[in-house]
Amino acid sequence: MKRTACAAALALGLLAASASAQTTTGYLYYAGGGLAVPGNATAQDGTLTGDNGVFSVLVADVTISPSSVTVGNWRYAAGVTLGNPLPADNPNTSPDVEAYSWMFLENACHVHNGRLYVGPADWNGDGSRNTAPLVAHAPINGDGTLGAWTLSDLFPTPPADQAICATALVDFGSSAYYYVLGGTSSGTNRTLVAPILSGGNLGTWAASTDLPESDWFNRATAVGSTVVHASGNLATAIRQAHYATANSGNGQLSSWTSAGTYGAGAKQWDMAMASVRSAGGNDFAVISGGNAFDGKTFVTQVTGGVPGAWSETNALPTGVRRVAGTGAADVMFVMGGTVGTSAVTAGIDDVQVGRISDSGVITWATSDTDVNLAPMPQARSFGGTAFHVVTAPSSVGEWMQY
């Protein structure tokens, strides 16, 4: 049974006391992934893959005020009976018939200019499925539902299965670029970039500056024109972060520069990573959770495009998970996830919300205890999450969609 978490709500409110009196509202998405309990599937999810993968997208209404955060009214934004499931087949490769899966999207889901972007994607435990070496995108309707999906060009080969990787989206206003960094089970250090064209489609994929090491289960986020990258499962430089600057004219990245290490200990991978901006206008990159199952959270303030030292802040309240995360205003959302290695055997439905102070301290609340935060209607893992701003404060300036 849930209880009213007055103390948690008060803490969130106190941290935001200096925020604009206006309110940010928007839609919070959870795309694809797999179900822990196949019996929880609905007609919208499509025929499950052999590893309980789904072809639907969930959406919730969100309000971020100076004193509180609410998440509620979960429903389907895309699904079979809505006529817009994530595509298993690629119409651009006819007569070939694919069997795409839409898992391992934790760091591969973004919103830009009224469209949801998802991919690349892969499968977990169902060898009959194919890697989706591309990005699918759909327009966001006024009620939060999605329109029809469009697929980008396939990534150039080799490698043939670049997924389970880091991605980032950099928005210059007059231009924007989608980045795919590393990936594949054997690991690659390849970085790809494609421009987002005026109609929302992705342009031609091009190679950009290679990562310092081959990797997968790595993570990235964009803070302005800076891409901050965190090492994952294969890199020998344990918990090492790097950053590069994107060129507004062609999207090419500068050389990678060390951004220090996030925490200490064994390798950290499959964690949530996103960007947030405090009420006072300070920009942060946040890393939270991951395979260590301790829920630890690390932040770095990015000033003038340069990350500072990483510091450890409060851990996730229900910790232990490999997980997806996204940011909006001064709030980090961490959703779903797994405490195991398979979507078939594990999955979580809770939503964890962290509000960041100007000094980089995050105070968390969870749907386990806070009635303002509704859990997802299904326990899902290996899906991706993104936030679409409907209205946002104008006094802070340069609000971003992550």
Secondary structure as GFF3:
##gff-version 3
##sequence-region A 1 402
A	DSSP	alpha_helix	6	15	.	.	.	ID=ss1
A	DSSP	beta_strand	24	31	.	.	.	ID=ss2
A	DSSP	beta_strand	34	35	.	.	.	ID=ss3
A	DSSP	three_ten_helix	38	40	.	.	.	ID=ss4
A	DSSP	three_ten_helix	43	45	.	.	.	ID=ss5
A	DSSP	beta_strand	57	64	.	.	.	ID=ss6
A	DSSP	beta_strand	69	78	.	.	.	ID=ss7
A	DSSP	three_ten_helix	91	93	.	.	.	ID=ss8
A	DSSP	beta_strand	109	112	.	.	.	ID=ss9
A	DSSP	beta_strand	115	118	.	.	.	ID=ss10
A	DSSP	beta_strand	136	139	.	.	.	ID=ss11
A	DSSP	beta_strand	150	151	.	.	.	ID=ss12
A	DSSP	beta_strand	166	171	.	.	.	ID=ss13
A	DSSP	beta_strand	176	181	.	.	.	ID=ss14
A	DSSP	beta_strand	191	195	.	.	.	ID=ss15
A	DSSP	beta_strand	206	207	.	.	.	ID=ss16
A	DSSP	beta_strand	219	223	.	.	.	ID=ss17
A	DSSP	beta_strand	226	230	.	.	.	ID=ss18
A	DSSP	beta_strand	240	245	.	.	.	ID=ss19
A	DSSP	beta_strand	257	261	.	.	.	ID=ss20
A	DSSP	beta_strand	272	277	.	.	.	ID=ss21
A	DSSP	beta_strand	283	288	.	.	.	ID=ss22
A	DSSP	beta_strand	297	303	.	.	.	ID=ss23
A	DSSP	beta_strand	306	307	.	.	.	ID=ss24
A	DSSP	beta_strand	311	313	.	.	.	ID=ss25
A	DSSP	beta_strand	322	328	.	.	.	ID=ss26
A	DSSP	beta_strand	331	338	.	.	.	ID=ss27
A	DSSP	beta_strand	351	356	.	.	.	ID=ss28
A	DSSP	beta_strand	362	366	.	.	.	ID=ss29
A	DSSP	beta_strand	380	381	.	.	.	ID=ss30
A	DSSP	beta_strand	384	391	.	.	.	ID=ss31
###
